[in-house]
């Protein structure tokens, strides 16, 4: 289950989406997430899903690999659907004691479930098709204007990228610790939800120790390479917009206009 998390992982490839500038993908992802909260109908979500699957097809990332990441947040999706299904007031279709299902609740549960799924997949696509170093450079370029008011854009971009980059690393470390403890007789599967949650507590201490060790190794590696912040730093490969990014920007603008227009369907 832990290995199923795809957020923060990079899927190597040479597709049209992989070759886009990191800034184009970051801006596109942010706008996609924003428009998910603008959409007010299932027709709008169908349009969003069609656009997302077009990006997945162009990226050549296996669909199974992308949907594998939904397994980890399946409980969150179910919880969101159930809460909206039973806690929304309106025209009652079924009732048992304090529980009730309404017509509005069914609509809202499906609405929120689809929105959450599209949000998770859309966010994963950015990290799956963008190298960590390109993501750092892209974030730094986008945040660069904030340096005029004293915001450390390079440091913020670096921290965000390191956080994303080490999600898979920490998950692999958690998986190793769990397997080591299971080999010594630990049981993480039996019992109710509370008991299973308590059984995970012994994992936290070795995981924290391992996290600090990884952080120390990273700091030593950066120091050994004479890293002293973003001032005067040069790059072997400068990121730059090209024709593909211009076409992607035009398509994105047309898509956003279509999404806004879909609100009036």
N, C-alpha and C positions, 0 to 999 in steps of 0.2 A: 504493500500500500504506500509506503513512504517513497519508494522509487517511482511512483506514478505521478509525483508532482513535477509539472513541466515548467512552472514559472521560474525564471532565472536561468534556464538551460538554453544553450545555443545549438541549433540543428544545422550543421554545415551544409552549404549548398551554393549554387551559382545561378539562382533563378532571378527573374526580373525584380522580385521583392527584395532579395538579398542584396542586389546591386544598388538599390536606392540609397540616397544619403540618409544617415542616421537621423538628421533633423526632420527630414520629410516623414519618416516613420514615427518619430516621437510626436510631432504635431498631428499627424493623421490619427494616431492612437488616442490622443487627448480629445480631439474633435469627435471621434467615434464614440468615446465614452460619454461625452457631453450630449451628443444627439440621442443616445439611448434614454436619457432623461427628458428629452424634448418630445420623443415619440409618444403619442397618446392613443394608439390603436394597434390591433394585431396586424393590420395592413402595413403600418409603418415598421413593425418588427419583422415582417416578411421581407420588406425591402432591405432592412439592416442585415438580416441573415443572408440574403442573396449576395449583398456586397461583401460580407465577411467570407462566405464560401468561395467567392471569386478570388479574393486575396489568398485564401488557403490553396486553391488550385494553382494560382500563379506562382506561389512560393514553393510548390512541390514538396511540402512537408506532409508526411503521411497523416491522413485523417485519424487513423487509429491512435497514433502517437499524441495528437492534439486532444482527442476526447479522453485519453487515458488520464489526463490531468483533472478531469471532472470527478473521478472516483474519490479523490481526497476530500473534495468539498461537497460530496453528495449529501452528507448529513445536514450541512448548512442550507443546501437547496431545499431539501425535504422540510426542514424546520421552517424556512421562510414560507413555503407553500402551505403547510399545515396551519401556521399562525394566521395567515391571510384568509384561509378557507374557513376557519372556525370563529374568527374574531371580527369579521366584517358584518356590520348590520345591513339590513335591507329586506328584500322579499324572501321570507323563510321557505325553504323547500323541504328541509328535514330538521327535526329537533329531538334531542334526548337530554333531559334534565337541563344543565346549563350549556350544553353543546348545541350548536345549530349551524346549518349550512344554508347560505343564502345565494340567490342568483348573482348578486354583486360579489359575493365572496369567491365563487367559482371563477368569475371573470378576473378578479384581482389576483387570485392565487396563480392562475396561469400567466397573467401579465407579469407579475414579479418574478416568477420562476424563469420565464424566457429571458427577461432582462438580465438576471443574474448569470445565466449561462452564457449569453452573448458577451457580457462584460468580462467574464473570466477568460473566454477564448480570445477575445479581442486584445486583452492585455498580454496574454501568453504569446501571441503572434509577434509582438514587437521584440521580445527577448529571444524568441526562437530564430528570428531572421537577422538579428543584429549582434555583431561581435561585441564583447564587453568593452574593449578599448574604443571602438567606434561609438558605442553608447555614451561613454564618458566624454569623448570629444564633442559629440552632438549636444549633450546637455550643457557642457561648458560654453559652447558657442551660443546657445539659446539664452543662457543666463548671463552672458557677458555684459549686456547693457546695465544689469543691476550693479556692476562694479562701480558705476558712477556714484551710487549712494552708499558704497561701503560693504556691499554684500559679497562675501568670498565665493564667487561662482565656481571656481575650479575645485575648491575643497568640498562644496556641496555636491557637485557632479561626481567627484571621486567617491564620496561616502555613499551616495545612492547607488552607484555602479557596483561598488564592493559589496554592499548589502545584497543586491540582486545576484551577483556572481557567486556568493558563498551560500546561498540558499541550497543549491544541490549538494555542495560540499558538506554542509552540516546535516543534511538529510541522510547522506551516505554514512556519515559518522554515527548518526542515531541508529541506523540500520545495523551497523557493525556491533554497537553496544548491545542492542536488543538480542541479536543472534548469539553474542557471547554469553549473555545472562540466561538465555533460553537453554544453551548448552550446559549451564550449571543448574538447571532445574526451575528457572523462573517461568511463570505462567502469565502471559499477557492476553490470553484469549477467553478464558472461562470467567464466569461471574457476570453480574449485572453491569450496567454502565458505570456506576459509582465505583465498584470494585475494580473494574478494568482501568479506570482513571487513576485510582490509588496505586495500582501495580506499576504504573509508569513513573512514579515519583523517584524510585532508585536510579532511573536513567538520567535524571537531571544533573546530579553532581558530576559524574564522569563526562557528561556532555558539556557542562560549563568549563571543566578543566581542559577538555579538548579544544573548546572554542578559544579560550585564552591562549593556548599553545599555538593554534593556527594564526591568531592575531599577532602574536609575538614573532612567529616565523615570517609573516608578511611584512611586519615593520622592519625586521632585520634585512630582508631581501630588498626592500625599498631603500633603506639606508645604504646598503652595499652598492646599490646602483646610483648613489649620489642624488637621491630624490630630495628636493628642498622646496616643494610647492610648484605652482604653475608659472612663477615669474621666470622669464628667459627660457622656458621649456620649448624645445623643438620637437617636431613629429616627422617620422619617416614617411608616413602617408597622410597627407593633408586631405581632409574631407571637403568636397565641393559639390555644388549643384551641377547637374548636367541636363541634357534633353529629357532623360527619363524622369527626373524629378519635376521638370516643368510640366510634362504630360500628366504625371501623377497629381500635381497641384490643381490642374484644370479639371481632372476627373473628380477629385475630392470636392472642389467648389461646386461642380454640377450635382454631385451626390448630395451635398448638404442642402442645396436649393431644392432638390427633389424631396428630401426628408421634411423640410419645413413646409413645402407645398402639400405633402401627404397628411398633414394635420387637418387640412380642410376637406379631405375626401369624405 
